[in-house]
Amino acid sequence: MRKFLSKHKSPVVRWLCIAFSSMVLQLGTVQAQDIVTEFAPPVVNYQVPDEFKDLIERSTRQIRSTAQVNDNGDAWQLFRRLRPAIRDALGTQGYFSPSIQRMVDDTIPEDEAPPLNITIAPGVQSKVISVDIEFDGEINKDEFTARRERLKTLWLLGVNQPFNQSDWSASKDNLLRDLLAKDFAAATLSESLANVDPENNTVALSVVYDSGPVFTFGELQIEGLTKYPKDLVSRYNTIRPGDRYEQERLLRLLSDLQGTTYFSAVDVKIDADDRQPRNVPIDITVMESDSKRLGFGAGYSSNTGFRTEATYQYNNLFDRAYSLVTGVRLEQKRQSAYADLFLPPSKRGITDSVGVAFDHQEISNLEVDRSSVGAIREFNKGNNEYRLGLNFQLEERRALGVNFGQTQALVASSSWLRNAVDSRLNPTEGYIVFSQLAVASEQFASDQDFIRLYSRAQKFWSPSRENLFSARFEAGTVVASARRDIPQDYLFRAGGTNSLRGFDFLDLGVIDQGILVGGRRLMIGSLEYTRWFDGGPLGAAVFTDVGDVSDNWSDFDPKPAIGVGVRYKTPAGPIAFDVAKAADQDNLRIHFALGVAF
């Protein structure tokens, strides 16, 4: 090529030759890169008790997958790499003196790749002979004496127990997590030692926790508010400057802010600097959501059939963070329109709202048109939710071409809900209780004096991940001389999903002049068992419901039903598909539900 270039002085010719040489060189390089030497993974056989096989396989998988064994020398090199990995894996289970030997097959030539046969004898599992837990910092003050003793009870790995790494780590984490949860935001595990004596098969454990100083909360420091009032975030805050630090209170504030429609993202934290533990500011960063939202939806309910819905929400009415929510819902058996105005909570945690609603429904040949206007005050105390309401309602009923006229009622009500379950969306333990009292008087814009009492309770218990039991009981009574002038909303009907399965929606009531209407007495009981397959999200259920609606307890005639169903857990709650049969009904009923209704 050099001789050729010396004879051709043209720059164009020289440039073409150089470019051609470069292309040939790159092609050769690419071809060389495409040639990859493939080799079979080495054959490694472990002779070890069955309970250790998975542990050894997992701990050595990475080394085996990258090793190449061509002869006996490579096999010895791989064995030397595997031995410390096997020793470390057994050490996590408390076996610190294992015997790890290679069994050599002398019949295989030195220049051939032999299988690697390894015999493993774990030895004696070491036991914990002592646990020394010490504390540094302000937790050593006399006021925390009881807490120090309680912290020690959280330690999982006790004396005379077999040592294993998972319990060792969990024990240390348990104590540190509890320290960080309250008072001591800067707590650390300052020392940690597992002193192993392989000859005597013992382990002496010692840890030292430095609690640091006691932290107290300071003022809120808020970033990200632009269009909403400056006091909006503080309305959700129950923490006062000087209060002792509690992680749970920060998480509750975070949850309350995230649960509003004002913000699309929220971050709540403090700076846990042990040099400045007093009156530490609470840093809150928010990202405001769109204040106007228009939504459309469609769906199906086994109670009211197919539905379509349109909603509009404006979160900053009058520039005061008042939330206006309006909507129209069209269902096969019910049509409704509503407008509600929600005020931000007060600094005492009280939420007020007002609203109007219009509703038309036709169920079991009874048509009901109602319009209402009302006000509600809500507040929470721990797991208890309280509601006070005042509602004025006009109702008109028609059936089979007959107009029964109009009734009205001004109803004062109060209700109490206690939610003591481990998960609101997918509960497995705990209970939920709801009770309500409603009162109307002819002296205050009502056609009929009445007192309505209603309670509902549901219990969940799960003896294992695969098994879930639930029981539900509800009862109600209306104290009145007659029911004719009481709006249907304040009487009782039953039947359908989340009520009495095996019956159509609101198919149980009392007969008045050949028309099914609400009654003054209600009682329903339910038992259900769900089996989750392999503890996963899919399960099957069997259940029985029993109950009735009547005008008097002497006329009460419990009607039983049984059924089976399919359950599937989702982040929004369990999806339930049930098939039920009532004893006095000829047809099977299909019921569909999402979530736990309460």
VOGU-3710 file (C-alpha; in Angstrom, 3 decimals, decimal comma):
1> mrkflskhks> 0,000/0,000/0,000  2,888/2,364/0,819  4,479/1,654/-2,592  1,141/2,229/-4,326  0,671/5,559/-2,571  4,199/6,663/-3,507  3,336/6,204/-7,185  -0,001/8,022/-6,956  0,381/11,562/-5,694  -3,265/12,563/-6,295
11> pvvrwlciaf> -4,878/13,619/-2,979  -8,192/12,038/-4,027  -6,588/8,648/-4,708  -4,632/8,760/-1,461  -7,803/9,678/0,511  -9,804/6,788/-1,045  -7,060/4,283/-0,224  -6,852/5,390/3,402  -10,655/5,254/3,786  -10,751/1,722/2,277
21> ssmvlqlgtv> -8,020/0,534/4,661  -9,913/1,952/7,646  -13,135/0,161/6,618  -11,320/-3,151/6,252  -9,727/-2,699/9,693  -13,108/-1,893/11,320  -14,765/-4,880/9,620  -12,062/-7,154/10,912  -12,501/-5,716/14,388  -16,261/-6,255/14,311
31> qaqdivtefa> -15,822/-9,817/13,138  -13,327/-10,458/15,924  -15,759/-9,039/18,485  -18,557/-11,282/17,251  -16,522/-14,390/17,988  -17,345/-15,300/21,593  -15,895/-18,355/23,187  -18,661/-20,438/24,723  -17,992/-22,907/27,501  -20,144/-25,252/29,526
41> ppvvnyqvpd> -20,673/-24,331/33,176  -18,685/-26,449/35,615  -20,336/-29,464/37,216  -20,471/-28,909/40,998  -22,034/-31,535/43,278  -22,693/-30,796/46,949  -23,041/-33,579/49,476  -24,789/-31,745/52,326  -27,898/-32,342/54,495  -31,095/-31,456/52,648
51> efkdlierst> -31,985/-28,490/54,857  -28,815/-26,692/53,699  -28,971/-27,388/49,965  -30,945/-24,285/48,971  -28,746/-22,074/51,150  -25,517/-23,416/49,578  -26,910/-23,241/46,035  -27,997/-19,611/46,427  -24,781/-18,464/48,065  -22,502/-19,970/45,386
61> rqirstaqvn> -24,599/-19,428/42,247  -22,765/-16,270/41,150  -19,297/-17,857/41,509  -20,305/-21,007/39,609  -21,929/-19,050/36,776  -18,695/-17,148/36,002  -16,213/-20,039/36,438  -14,527/-22,049/33,677  -13,025/-25,453/34,423  -10,814/-27,007/31,734
71> dngdawqlfr> -8,624/-29,247/33,859  -7,980/-30,383/37,430  -6,041/-27,215/38,253  -9,048/-25,077/37,357  -11,205/-27,323/39,565  -8,932/-26,715/42,570  -9,011/-22,978/41,897  -12,851/-22,994/41,798  -12,950/-25,004/45,050  -10,775/-22,392/46,772
81> rlrpairdal> -13,254/-19,698/45,642  -16,320/-21,644/46,761  -15,084/-22,642/50,200  -15,231/-19,178/51,884  -18,648/-18,520/50,311  -19,958/-21,801/51,756  -18,412/-21,030/55,140  -20,025/-17,559/55,228  -23,419/-18,956/54,237  -23,357/-21,550/57,021
91> gtqgyfspsi> -22,209/-18,860/59,443  -25,452/-16,950/58,883  -27,246/-19,946/60,434  -24,845/-20,271/63,353  -22,537/-22,998/61,969  -19,047/-21,581/62,385  -16,970/-24,821/62,329  -17,991/-26,619/59,141  -15,932/-29,255/57,385  -15,689/-28,499/53,642
101> qrmvddtipe> -13,756/-31,105/51,631  -13,241/-31,801/47,946  -13,609/-35,424/46,892  -11,150/-36,031/43,998  -11,756/-38,711/41,360  -8,224/-40,014/40,569  -9,428/-41,881/37,487  -9,918/-38,622/35,541  -6,759/-37,357/33,722  -5,238/-34,102/34,958
111> deapplniti> -5,821/-32,369/31,611  -9,572/-33,077/31,546  -12,329/-31,091/33,252  -13,505/-33,143/36,267  -16,777/-32,682/38,185  -16,252/-30,809/41,428  -17,586/-32,963/44,276  -17,730/-31,151/47,622  -18,664/-32,782/50,921  -19,982/-30,419/53,585
121> apgvqskvis> -20,509/-31,243/57,271  -22,055/-28,140/58,924  -20,994/-29,181/62,419  -22,654/-28,028/65,633  -24,884/-24,958/65,582  -23,624/-22,260/67,947  -25,865/-20,961/70,702  -26,127/-17,547/72,281  -24,541/-17,561/75,742  -25,067/-13,889/76,610
131> vdiefdgein> -26,816/-10,729/75,402  -25,542/-7,372/76,608  -27,723/-4,357/75,672  -26,479/-0,936/76,739  -27,669/2,614/76,122  -25,947/5,956/75,789  -27,601/9,364/75,635  -30,584/10,940/77,329  -32,517/7,681/77,423  -30,488/6,913/80,548
141> kdeftarrer> -32,494/9,551/82,439  -34,759/8,275/85,194  -37,940/9,184/83,280  -37,054/6,540/80,645  -36,360/3,652/83,052  -39,507/1,779/82,071  -38,857/2,371/78,390  -35,341/0,955/78,604  -36,708/-2,220/80,149  -39,436/-2,455/77,514
151> lktlwllgvn> -36,902/-2,008/74,733  -34,965/-5,009/75,977  -38,097/-7,150/75,674  -38,096/-6,442/71,915  -34,851/-8,403/71,514  -35,592/-11,612/69,583  -32,367/-13,591/69,946  -32,218/-14,732/73,557  -29,766/-16,736/75,642  -29,578/-20,464/74,797
161> qpfnqsdwsa> -31,227/-19,890/71,416  -29,438/-21,019/68,221  -27,693/-18,121/66,534  -28,779/-17,039/63,061  -28,071/-13,895/61,111  -31,714/-12,991/60,363  -32,727/-12,902/64,045  -29,527/-11,047/64,921  -30,302/-8,348/62,345  -34,008/-8,226/63,219
171> skdnllrdll> -33,257/-7,820/66,930  -30,971/-4,867/66,304  -33,469/-3,266/63,918  -36,393/-3,711/66,329  -34,755/-1,732/69,092  -33,467/0,999/66,812  -36,860/1,369/65,121  -38,576/1,763/68,492  -36,032/4,330/69,640  -36,505/6,372/66,451
181> akdfaaatls> -40,287/6,228/66,711  -40,552/8,500/69,740  -38,449/11,175/71,450  -35,107/10,202/69,887  -35,073/11,233/66,216  -31,269/10,886/65,943  -30,841/7,499/67,656  -28,156/5,186/66,245  -26,719/1,744/66,803  -23,234/2,818/67,816
191> eslanvdpen> -21,701/-0,601/68,572  -22,580/-4,137/67,503  -20,546/-7,276/68,180  -21,203/-11,002/67,797  -18,217/-12,649/69,497  -17,994/-16,174/68,069  -16,138/-18,991/69,851  -15,965/-21,746/67,189  -14,277/-24,226/69,520  -17,080/-24,120/72,076
201> ntvalsvvyd> -19,830/-23,319/69,530  -20,999/-20,236/71,404  -21,779/-16,617/70,510  -21,724/-13,660/72,909  -23,792/-10,709/71,678  -23,363/-7,085/72,666  -24,909/-3,876/71,348  -24,803/-0,233/72,339  -27,471/2,240/71,271  -26,890/5,972/71,399
211> sgpvftfgel> -30,301/7,611/71,804  -28,955/11,109/71,453  -31,010/13,989/72,898  -34,784/14,249/73,229  -36,264/16,119/70,263  -39,221/18,501/70,337  -41,252/19,867/67,441  -41,119/23,470/66,329  -43,102/25,586/63,859  -44,160/24,542/60,369
221> qiegltkypk> -41,993/25,632/57,453  -44,082/25,294/54,287  -42,897/25,411/50,690  -44,908/25,103/47,486  -48,103/27,011/48,374  -48,963/29,561/45,700  -52,698/29,609/44,953  -54,146/28,276/48,215  -54,346/30,221/51,518  -51,215/30,127/53,639
231> dlvsryntir> -53,050/28,589/56,596  -54,388/25,614/54,575  -51,613/23,207/55,610  -51,676/24,273/59,249  -55,384/23,399/59,405  -54,452/19,725/59,105  -51,709/19,967/61,721  -52,353/18,912/65,319  -48,684/19,185/66,382  -47,890/22,129/68,624
241> pgdryeqerl> -44,443/23,722/69,157  -42,776/22,093/72,143  -44,496/18,714/71,716  -42,179/15,719/72,068  -41,086/14,143/68,793  -43,243/11,247/67,557  -42,732/9,695/64,145  -46,366/8,572/64,063  -47,586/12,172/64,271  -45,456/13,156/61,307
251> lrllsdlqgt> -46,786/10,205/59,316  -50,363/11,102/60,271  -49,845/14,676/59,099  -48,355/13,374/55,855  -51,312/11,011/55,364  -53,874/13,736/56,088  -52,297/16,110/53,561  -51,953/13,391/50,927  -55,592/12,464/51,457  -56,815/15,895/50,365
261> tyfsavdvki> -57,539/16,914/46,789  -55,413/20,037/47,131  -52,003/18,429/46,622  -50,553/15,949/44,142  -47,387/15,364/46,202  -46,424/16,023/49,831  -43,205/15,592/51,821  -43,043/15,997/55,612  -39,774/15,713/57,557  -37,542/17,229/60,199
271> daddrqprnv> -33,792/17,766/60,312  -32,638/15,258/62,957  -29,506/17,185/63,952  -28,559/16,113/67,487  -26,809/19,461/68,014  -30,161/21,318/67,778  -32,855/18,997/69,167  -35,227/21,592/70,634  -38,123/23,114/68,666  -37,025/21,530/65,415
281> piditvmesd> -38,978/23,013/62,479  -41,283/20,665/60,550  -40,394/21,015/56,872  -43,395/20,522/54,586  -43,077/20,636/50,815  -46,233/20,416/48,726  -47,011/20,278/45,039  -50,404/21,783/44,352  -52,812/19,828/42,189  -55,079/21,316/39,553
291> skrlgfgagy> -57,850/23,203/41,310  -60,391/22,320/38,610  -61,188/18,745/37,626  -63,708/17,305/35,216  -64,304/13,564/35,330  -66,340/10,981/33,471  -66,935/7,381/34,435  -68,920/4,279/33,648  -69,423/1,020/35,486  -71,735/-1,706/36,606
301> ssntgfrtea> -73,233/-2,677/39,960  -75,195/-5,826/40,675  -77,435/-3,610/42,820  -78,367/-0,750/40,488  -77,135/-1,969/37,070  -75,060/-0,083/34,501  -74,136/3,508/35,231  -72,517/6,578/33,724  -71,292/9,545/35,737  -69,931/13,032/35,199
311> tyqynnlfdr> -68,311/15,059/38,007  -66,807/18,516/38,355  -64,650/19,669/41,243  -63,276/23,121/42,023  -60,939/23,238/45,024  -60,481/26,962/45,498  -63,901/28,566/45,552  -63,757/32,242/46,656  -59,941/31,782/46,880  -60,440/30,227/50,327
321> ayslvtgvrl> -59,770/26,565/49,496  -63,484/25,752/49,635  -64,037/22,592/47,614  -67,115/22,481/45,368  -68,037/18,977/44,168  -70,914/18,470/41,747  -72,005/15,475/39,752  -74,671/13,632/37,819  -75,030/9,844/37,992  -77,332/7,839/35,733
331> eqkrqsayad> -78,022/4,227/36,734  -80,599/1,769/35,516  -82,529/1,861/38,788  -81,468/5,242/40,133  -80,608/8,691/38,793  -79,166/11,481/40,921  -77,586/14,927/40,835  -75,780/16,664/43,678  -73,668/19,658/44,681  -71,594/19,728/47,877
341> lflppskrgi> -69,411/22,437/49,349  -66,610/21,276/51,698  -64,768/23,714/53,917  -61,159/23,065/54,947  -60,846/21,637/58,462  -60,596/24,022/61,359  -57,485/24,037/63,532  -59,424/21,789/65,929  -59,822/19,218/63,138  -63,514/19,902/62,485
351> tdsvgvafdh> -64,747/19,687/58,881  -68,014/21,321/57,814  -69,936/20,824/54,583  -73,270/21,747/53,007  -75,006/20,217/50,029  -78,092/19,716/47,925  -79,184/16,516/46,161  -81,918/15,326/43,800  -82,659/11,646/43,383  -85,058/9,442/41,432
361> qeisnlevdr> -85,282/5,684/41,849  -87,613/2,929/40,765  -87,262/-0,343/42,641  -89,881/-3,095/42,986  -92,574/-0,945/41,258  -92,076/1,904/43,754  -90,969/5,240/42,283  -89,446/7,738/44,680  -88,460/11,337/43,890  -86,600/13,164/46,608
371> ssvgairefn> -84,805/16,454/47,017  -82,767/17,421/50,051  -80,536/20,091/51,486  -78,311/19,580/54,484  -75,250/20,408/56,536  -72,727/18,071/58,166  -69,990/18,528/60,770  -67,302/15,827/61,083  -64,359/15,294/63,429  -62,069/12,451/64,453
381> kgnneyrlgl> -60,562/11,284/67,726  -58,108/8,440/67,194  -59,923/5,549/65,528  -63,289/7,181/66,189  -65,096/9,278/63,578  -68,053/11,435/64,604  -70,649/13,143/62,429  -73,453/15,591/63,236  -75,996/16,416/60,565  -79,124/18,411/59,814
391> nfqleerral> -81,069/17,496/56,683  -84,354/18,692/55,191  -85,955/16,289/52,701  -88,990/16,363/50,424  -90,157/13,021/49,035  -92,858/12,012/46,573  -93,881/8,352/46,047  -95,746/6,740/43,154  -96,638/3,132/42,395  -98,758/1,488/39,713
401> gvnfgqtqal> -100,079/4,855/38,595  -101,089/5,935/42,101  -99,509/9,046/43,633  -99,111/8,664/47,388  -98,414/12,360/47,858  -95,487/14,252/49,301  -93,819/13,914/52,699  -91,234/16,076/54,350  -88,876/15,758/57,291  -86,295/17,911/59,018
411> vassswlrna> -83,924/15,358/60,547  -81,152/15,931/63,088  -78,681/13,064/63,191  -75,498/11,936/64,839  -73,291/8,956/64,064  -70,202/7,238/65,401  -67,781/5,032/63,479  -64,916/3,133/65,082  -62,471/1,607/62,634  -60,079/-0,745/64,453
421> vdsrlnpteg> -58,825/-2,961/61,615  -55,256/-3,621/60,527  -55,965/-2,405/56,978  -58,867/-0,252/55,838  -58,779/-1,670/52,301  -57,906/-5,332/52,919  -58,656/-6,045/56,599  -57,593/-9,342/58,173  -57,825/-8,510/61,888  -59,947/-6,188/63,978
431> yivfsqlava> -63,448/-4,799/63,848  -65,578/-1,926/62,548  -68,601/-0,541/64,421  -71,086/2,065/63,178  -74,057/3,539/65,066  -76,511/6,262/64,084  -79,325/8,206/65,753  -81,797/10,322/63,745  -84,665/12,391/65,156  -87,558/14,322/63,535
441> seqfasdqdf> -90,486/16,155/65,066  -93,777/17,500/63,769  -92,941/20,682/65,682  -89,979/21,325/63,372  -91,050/21,042/59,698  -91,690/17,275/59,709  -94,888/15,388/58,850  -94,208/12,632/61,389  -92,495/12,292/64,744  -89,905/9,520/64,660
451> irlysraqkf> -86,638/8,320/66,149  -84,409/6,085/64,050  -81,719/3,872/65,611  -79,293/1,813/63,534  -76,073/-0,109/64,288  -73,743/-2,284/62,258  -70,679/-4,265/63,362  -68,198/-6,349/61,419  -65,405/-8,529/62,807  -62,397/-9,943/60,954
461> wspsrenlfs> -59,953/-12,585/62,162  -57,280/-14,532/60,335  -55,590/-17,517/62,029  -53,149/-17,766/59,108  -52,287/-16,053/55,822  -54,488/-18,507/53,936  -57,611/-18,320/56,127  -59,902/-15,345/56,759  -63,145/-15,339/58,729  -65,590/-12,446/58,953
471> arfeagtvva> -68,887/-11,890/60,737  -71,363/-9,051/60,220  -74,422/-8,027/62,233  -76,733/-5,072/61,725  -79,992/-4,035/63,338  -82,253/-1,034/63,259  -85,567/0,232/64,526  -87,744/3,276/63,914  -89,792/4,454/66,876  -92,971/6,027/65,474
481> sarrdipqdy> -96,724/5,670/65,713  -96,904/5,011/61,937  -94,583/4,939/58,958  -96,744/6,445/56,199  -95,338/9,982/56,502  -91,726/8,950/57,128  -89,419/9,324/54,079  -88,170/6,019/52,700  -84,561/7,036/53,467  -85,356/6,727/57,179
491> lfraggtnsl> -87,093/3,350/56,943  -85,405/0,016/56,219  -85,059/-2,123/53,102  -82,671/-5,046/52,589  -81,298/-7,259/49,850  -78,354/-7,241/47,452  -74,601/-6,824/47,698  -73,313/-5,806/51,160  -76,767/-6,511/52,597  -78,639/-9,807/52,268
501> rgfdfldlgv> -77,216/-11,776/49,356  -79,522/-14,168/47,548  -82,101/-11,374/47,085  -82,344/-8,557/44,550  -81,370/-5,027/45,541  -83,728/-3,754/48,288  -86,099/-6,649/47,621  -87,017/-7,079/51,285  -89,424/-4,692/52,971  -93,076/-4,637/53,978
511> idqgilvggr> -96,147/-4,723/51,756  -98,410/-1,656/51,900  -101,472/-1,746/49,612  -99,710/-4,243/47,366  -96,526/-2,130/47,147  -93,143/-3,018/48,687  -91,995/-0,162/50,932  -89,562/0,322/53,801  -90,256/-1,133/57,236  -89,536/-0,057/60,795
521> rlmigsleyt> -87,497/-3,106/61,901  -84,317/-4,577/60,436  -81,930/-7,349/61,464  -79,249/-9,060/59,324  -76,457/-11,477/60,216  -73,673/-12,867/58,022  -70,804/-15,356/58,353  -68,112/-15,767/55,710  -64,961/-17,838/55,254  -62,332/-17,046/52,617
531> rwfdggplga> -59,461/-19,306/51,619  -56,574/-17,455/49,960  -54,713/-19,788/47,634  -51,076/-20,061/48,795  -51,640/-16,867/50,766  -51,816/-14,920/47,491  -54,341/-12,420/46,103  -56,790/-15,009/44,721  -59,248/-16,754/47,013  -62,563/-18,579/47,260
541> avftdvgdvs> -65,336/-17,861/49,767  -68,382/-19,543/51,242  -70,961/-17,580/53,212  -74,407/-17,520/54,714  -76,633/-14,480/55,233  -79,888/-14,340/57,197  -82,262/-11,498/57,969  -85,531/-9,722/57,345  -87,373/-6,399/57,385  -90,704/-5,976/59,162
551> dnwsdfdpkp> -92,938/-3,372/60,751  -92,944/-5,064/64,152  -90,596/-7,517/65,828  -93,508/-9,933/66,216  -93,734/-10,118/62,392  -89,998/-10,664/61,953  -89,333/-13,781/59,811  -85,589/-14,441/59,243  -84,823/-15,518/55,683  -81,598/-17,513/55,184
561> aigvgvrykt> -79,374/-17,630/52,107  -76,124/-19,406/51,253  -73,563/-18,824/48,553  -70,055/-19,146/47,195  -67,752/-16,594/45,666  -64,382/-15,608/44,277  -62,161/-12,982/45,905  -59,202/-11,055/44,463  -57,129/-8,578/46,454  -56,335/-5,248/44,797
571> pagpiafdva> -54,757/-2,021/46,126  -58,293/-0,547/46,219  -59,695/-3,453/48,242  -60,935/-6,961/47,478  -63,030/-7,652/44,391  -65,893/-10,019/45,248  -67,991/-12,047/42,811  -70,701/-14,047/44,569  -73,446/-16,468/43,599  -76,135/-16,865/46,283
581> kaadqdnlri> -79,419/-18,692/46,741  -82,091/-17,736/49,279  -84,135/-20,527/50,812  -87,449/-19,057/49,647  -86,247/-17,931/46,220  -86,244/-20,011/43,035  -83,370/-18,242/41,264  -79,675/-17,834/41,932  -78,517/-14,237/42,398  -75,186/-12,839/41,244
591> hfalgvaf> -73,535/-10,132/43,332  -70,462/-8,040/42,565  -68,594/-5,738/44,954  -65,303/-3,857/45,264  -63,863/-3,126/48,688  -65,236/-3,467/52,201  -68,472/-1,504/52,454  -68,948/0,598/55,577
//
